[in-house]
Amino acid sequence: SPQSSVTLLRTLGGSAHSLDRFGARVFLAATGHRFQHWGRIILSLMNSTELSVRSMAVDFFVSLIGGAFNDIGSIDAEMTCILTVMPEVVAREIALYNVSGLLHTMDDVESCLWPLRRALADVEDTNPLDDDRIDPQIMPSIRTLCRTGQAIIDGVFIEMRLCCSGSLDLEKIMIAQQQAFEAKSRCIGTGVNKIFDADEESLFEATNY
């Protein structure tokens, strides 16, 4: 993100204040169909190399899912939305690091997403005994959300390793994925543009950023 950490912290602080002031029900109603975009922003900020930004993003995320459960009684819709945009966020983060010339090996790719992994682990480690925002009944759902997010990240890494054959070349990965994508579309008789696969979509976006 091009904004400074101070700007990001103020933005997160304002969002957290609005969430606290009006509650999760009003917040989610106000975001409406744009909640996917909010999910992308939150996950991107959770991958910030700035500890202060990452911590504030985690805090906001915990407040949001805790508030949603308290006000609505379920976080299924929010979980589905967050996990749906996860591959896209992973692809964008990889692409941003790649265009900056920071990615040379798969180890570099894994390192660039370490902050997001750490943030997801922090969310999973939330203790309802120490944090009154979280109802103990929601903890299984939070663990499922965080572990599924980690699995999605692993899935993108695995797909990239299978395609890059030891050396990181996003162009070769794109070509290999496109050939597989077109072969799949011919087998099922559907146009390429009508198929969606999270991992492949993420790699397409990363290589074409």
Stockholm file with secondary structure:
# STOCKHOLM 1.0

chainA/1-209         SPQSSVTLLRTLGGSAHSLDRFGARVFLAATGHRFQHWGRIILSLMNSTELSVRSMAVDFFVSLIGGAFNDIGSIDAEMTCILTVMPEVVAREIALYNVSGLLHTMDDVESCLWPLRRALADVEDTNPLDDDRIDPQIMPSIRTLCRTGQAIIDGVFIEMRLCCSGSLDLEKIMIAQQQAFEAKSRCIGTGVNKIFDADEESLFEATNY
#=GR chainA/1-209 SS CCSCHHHHHHHHHHHHHHHHHHHHHHHHHHHGGGHHHHHHHHHHHHTCSCHHHHHHHHHHHHHHHHHHHHHHSCCHHHHHHHHHHHHHHHHHHHHHHHHTTCCCSHHHHHHHTHHHHHHHHHHHTCCTTTCTTSCGGGHHHHHHHHHHHHHHHHHHHHHHHHHHTTSCCHHHHHHHHHHHHHHHHHHHTCCGGGCCCHHHHHHHHHHHC
#=GC SS_cons         CCSCHHHHHHHHHHHHHHHHHHHHHHHHHHHGGGHHHHHHHHHHHHTCSCHHHHHHHHHHHHHHHHHHHHHHSCCHHHHHHHHHHHHHHHHHHHHHHHHTTCCCSHHHHHHHTHHHHHHHHHHHTCCTTTCTTSCGGGHHHHHHHHHHHHHHHHHHHHHHHHHHTTSCCHHHHHHHHHHHHHHHHHHHTCCGGGCCCHHHHHHHHHHHC
//
